[in-house]
Amino acid sequence: MKKVKSPVYSAAQGIDQRFAPVVDYFAVAVKQIHSRTGSPEPSPVSAETPKYQYQRAYALSKDLSDQLLSFSTEQINQLKTQNAIVQRATEAAQRVSTVASTSYGAAQEKVHAVSDVMLQELQKVQQSTAALPSQLQSSFNDISVHLSTTITDISTILTSPDPLNEKVHKVRDTVQSRVTPLLEATSIRMQEILDSVRGKAAEAEHEVVSASHGQTNGHA
């Protein structure tokens, strides 16, 4: 025997179904953000499982919040790690510039040692940049190309048969004219991207909430 649904239940169900277009719109917006951020979409709930619109809306809101938090937190942490590596390379470059600017022979002989350390740090910057997600990595393409060329040029100078004094001057000039500006540009670019990541995550969440509110008002 089938249970007879009460008028109150039927009325409540009817009101709930009126919000289906709103929740559908919300679902599309959340799916678009998944596509934009490259995060995987959650497994769809079985069509046989009864689900009220407020339950769907709650699940979508939780999904949106979780994936935006994951997206922004992961990228922010990656950029912070990259920034620390660039900072160490900057400090190494400063040591090279200081030592290479000293006229004392003993100090100049240290240029090879400090330059080797700097090259190692620059290579770490290069490697960490290549390990970034594609949407972040592409923002450093021009810097990566120049960095690779600069690393090669400094290595060539250090292994050349030129007199020590001449190599010191070449290394100093390369560090001051190319390495330092490149690292400064990298730091600035990272800060810009970091601000953008934070801003886009907040903007995307605001857009979905605003769109949902607008559709709610339109279907009330």
N, C-alpha and C positions, 0 to 999 in steps of 0.2 A: 504494500500500500504506500502510495506516495504521500509525503508530508505536505500539508497545505501551508503555503507561505503566508505569514500574517501581512496585513496591509502595511504595517509599520516597516517590516523587513523589505517588502517590495518597494516602498517609497524610498527607503535608505539606499537600496540597490540602484534605483533609478537616478538618485542624486549622485551616487558614486560614478555611474557610467557617464554622466554629463561631463565629468572631468577627463574622460579618456582622450579626447583630442589634445588637451593641455599636456597630459603626461606623454602622449605620442610625440608632441613637439619637443618636449624636454628630452626624450630619448634620442631623437635625431640630433639635437644640439650636443648632447654628451658624446654620441658616436663620432661627430665631426671633430670634437676635441681629442678623442682617442686617435683619430687619423692624423691630426695636426701634430700631436706630440709623439706619435709612433709607439704608444703604449698598447699592449694587448687588450682586447675587449673581453669582458667577463663572459662566461659560458651562459647561453640563453636558458631561461627557466622553461621547463617542460610546459607545452601548451595545455596538457591535461591538468596541471596543477591550478586550482582556483586562486586567483590573485586579485585583490581589490586595487583600485587606482592609487589609493593612498599608500598601499604597500609597495606598488611599483615605483611611486615617486620617492619613497624613502630609500629603496634600494639604489635607484639612480643617483640620488643625492649623495649617498655614502660612496658609491663608485666614483663619482666625480671628485669628491673631496679626497679620497684615497689616492687616485691616480694623479691629481694635480700636485698633491703633497709629495708623492714619490718622484714625479717628474722634476719639480723644482728643486727638491732636496738633493737628488742625485747629481744634477747638473751643477748646482751651487757647490757641492762638495768637490766635484771634479775640478771646477775652476779655482777653488781655494787651494787644492793640491798643486795645480799648475802654477799658481801665483807664488807659492812657497819655493818651487823649483826655480822659477825665474828670478826670485829674490836672491837665491844662493848664487846663481850665475852672475847676477849684477855685482854682488860683493866680490866674486872672483875676478871679474873684469876690472873693478876698481883697484884691486891689489896689483894686477898686472900693470895698469896705467901708472900707479904710484912707483912701483919698482923700476919700470922702464924709463921713468922721468928722472931717476936719480943718476947722477954722473959718476958715482963711485963704481969702480970695476967689480968689487965683490957683490954689490947690489945687482949690477947688470947681469952677473952670472946666474942670479936667481930667476931671471926672466923665463928661462926654459921651464923651471919647476912650476912656477905660478901659472905660466901659460898652459902647461899640461893640465893643471887642475881646472883652469877656466874652460879648456876644450871639453873636458869630461862633463862639466856642468852644462855647457851649451848642447852637448849631445843628449843629455838628459832632457833638456827643454824640447829638443827635436823629437825624441822618442815619446815623451808624454803628450806632445801635441798630436802626434800620429795616432795615439791611443784614444783620443777623445772621440765621442760619438760624431757621426758624419755632420749633423746639423751644427755642431760647435766647431769641428775641425775645419770646415769650409771657410769659416771666418778668419782663419789664420793662414790661408794658402799663400798669400803674397809674402808674409813674414817668414814662413817656412822655407820658401824658395831662397830668399836672401840669406837666411840663417845658414842653410846648407852650403851656399857658395862661400860665405864668410868663414865657416869652419874649415873648408878645403883650403882657402887662401892662407889662413893662419898656419895650418899644418905644413903647407908648402914653404912658407917663410922659415919656420923653425927647423925644417930638414934641409934647407938650402945650404950650399957651401960658402955663403957670404960671410964676411967678418962679423963677429959677435956684435960689435957696435952698430953695424948697419942693420942687422936683424932686429936688434932692440928697438931702433927707431921705426922700423917698418911695423913691428908688432904694436908699438905704442900708437902709431898713427891709425892703424886698422881698428884697434880697440876704441879709440876716441871718436873716430869718424863713422864707424859702422856697427861695432858690437854694442856700445852703449846706447846709441839711438834705436837700434833694433829691439833691445830689451825694454827700453822705455816705451816704445810703440806697442810691444806685446802686453805690458802691464796696463796701458791705457785701454787697449782693445779688450782685455779680459774684464776690466771694470765696466766697460760699456755693455758687454754681453751679459755680465752678471746682473746689472741693473735691468736689462731687457728681459732676462729669464724671470726675474722676480715680478716685473711689471706685467708680462704676458700671462703668467699664471693667475695673477690677481684679476687681470682684465677678462680673461676667459671665464673665470668663475662668476664675475659680475655680469657678463653678457648673458650667461645661461640663466642666472637668477632673474635678471631684468626681463628676459624674454618669457620666462615662465610666468612672472607676475603679470606681464602684459596680456598673455594668452588667458590667464585666469580671469582677469577683468573683462576680457572680451567674451568669455563663455559663462560668466556668472549668471 
